[in-house]
Amino acid sequence: MTAVQVCAVSDLREYVPLRVELERIDVAVVRVGAEVFAIEDVCSHADVPLSDGDVEIEDGVCTIECALHGSRFDLTTGKPTGPPASMAVPVYPVEIIDDIVYLKLENG
């Protein structure tokens, strides 16, 4: 795995997704409290950026909503929490070192 620097923690507003364009993928980075999540920035249902949607906590689960049709995805697992999406979206491990957010990406 390769660690890629994406932003500073201080760049993240709580509950506001930040779109980060990497070489191979776009990622939505989200801070909820002290936790930082990273999910591929595309809805599996309609190919729309998830970073345009809202973030909230539902029944203790942090989710992000697709702004087009309302599909919500668990920020920890990428799994949809309701229709119309039925396929998960990739999530990426996050590491924070000295206020810098790094994503761990597969090599290749």
C-alpha positions in Angstrom: 0.0 0.0 0.0 1.1 3.5 -0.8 0.3 6.4 1.5 -0.8 9.6 -0.3 -1.0 13.0 1.3 -4.4 14.6 0.6 -4.9 17.6 2.9 -4.5 18.9 6.4 -7.0 18.0 9.1 -7.5 21.8 9.6 -8.7 22.0 5.9 -11.7 19.8 6.8 -14.9 21.4 8.0 -16.9 19.0 10.1 -19.7 17.2 8.1 -18.6 19.0 4.9 -17.1 16.6 2.3 -13.9 17.8 0.6 -13.3 16.5 -2.9 -9.7 15.4 -3.5 -8.6 14.7 -7.1 -5.9 12.1 -7.1 -4.2 10.7 -10.2 -6.3 7.6 -10.5 -9.4 8.4 -8.5 -11.4 11.2 -6.9 -12.1 10.8 -3.2 -14.5 12.6 -0.7 -12.7 13.2 2.6 -15.0 13.9 5.6 -14.4 14.8 9.2 -16.9 13.9 11.8 -15.7 14.8 15.3 -12.2 13.4 15.7 -12.7 10.8 12.9 -11.7 11.3 9.2 -13.2 9.1 6.5 -12.3 8.7 2.8 -14.7 7.3 0.2 -14.5 7.2 -3.5 -16.3 10.2 -4.8 -18.8 8.6 -7.1 -22.3 7.2 -6.3 -22.5 3.5 -7.4 -26.1 4.1 -8.6 -25.8 7.2 -10.8 -22.1 8.2 -11.3 -22.6 11.5 -9.3 -20.0 13.0 -6.9 -20.8 12.1 -3.4 -18.9 15.2 -2.2 -21.9 17.2 -3.4 -24.1 15.5 -0.8 -24.8 15.8 2.9 -23.1 14.0 5.7 -24.9 12.9 8.9 -25.1 10.3 11.6 -28.0 7.8 11.3 -28.4 5.4 14.2 -24.7 5.8 15.2 -23.5 5.3 11.6 -21.8 8.1 9.7 -23.2 8.4 6.2 -22.9 10.5 3.0 -25.8 11.1 0.7 -25.9 11.2 -3.1 -27.4 14.6 -4.0 -29.1 13.2 -7.1 -31.3 10.3 -5.9 -30.7 10.2 -2.1 -28.7 7.0 -1.8 -26.8 7.0 1.4 -23.5 5.2 2.0 -21.8 4.1 5.3 -18.5 6.1 5.4 -16.8 3.2 7.2 -17.8 0.4 4.9 -19.0 2.1 1.7 -22.1 0.0 1.8 -25.4 1.6 0.8 -27.8 2.1 3.7 -30.9 2.3 1.5 -32.1 2.4 -2.1 -31.8 3.2 -4.9 -28.1 2.2 -4.7 -27.4 -1.4 -4.2 -23.6 -1.6 -4.7 -20.9 -0.4 -2.2 -18.5 2.4 -3.0 -14.8 1.8 -2.1 -13.5 3.3 1.1 -9.8 4.0 1.9 -7.9 3.7 5.2 -6.9 7.1 6.6 -3.8 7.9 8.6 -3.2 11.2 10.3 0.4 12.3 11.0 1.1 15.8 12.3 -2.3 17.2 11.2 -1.8 15.8 7.7 -4.3 13.3 6.2 -2.9 10.4 4.3 -4.9 7.8 2.4 -3.6 4.3 2.0 -4.1 3.2 -1.6 -3.3 -0.1 -3.3 -0.2 0.0 -5.4 -0.7 -0.2 -9.1 
